[in-house]
Amino acid sequence: MRIILASASPRRKELLGHIFSDFEIIPAQREENAIFKNPSQYVSDLAFSKAYEVAETSFGLKSQTDSGHGSINVNGPGTALIIGADTIVYAGEKVLGKPSDTESAIEMLQLLSGKRHSVYTGVALLLLEKQDVQTVCLRNLTFSEKTHVFVSDLTKQEISAYIDTGDCFDKAGSYGIQGQFSKHIDHIEGDYFNVVGLPVSRLYREIKAHLSFLLDSSKRPHAL
């Protein structure tokens, strides 16, 4: 079976390696887009859109429902699993994505300074199977995980010094908890790896509960 991570994030690649020793990376290419209802649903929808894009472009999957979120009622182990993930920082009733420039990075870090914020990672799993000439989705599963992060008070000099490292520009909320910004994290409540970009323990539990055959490579079916 082909196991595919629909993300180019080196952090997610490393974390998924704690569950699977062998998987591929096919990043989603389209701009992320979803309607905001609440942060949990929003990030789950973003993750699903990434996984679905790869299923559509790489495997020719066609939508089986109006929303594209449905799975057909077929029992079977499938022949490919696509994993999509997306992470947002939610603070002050705002979704903080990656900063577009230095000014936006400063604004985000000022908003986080001395306060608690939440980090949500959404995960989507699409189990595919080739049936005759078409690919169908046997099952899809989406979920999100939330971690509270408490940031120490930041001075202007500390914000400027961190931005000068360049570490902020490819991170949601303008910071990476695993890097130089770690010295400004007072504490967290929840899963650390969720903040890094993939809730490893939750993902493992969901796979164990719903797709346990994936954890035994000797029992995986042949790939598409």
Disulfide bonds with the S-S distance in Angstrom:
none
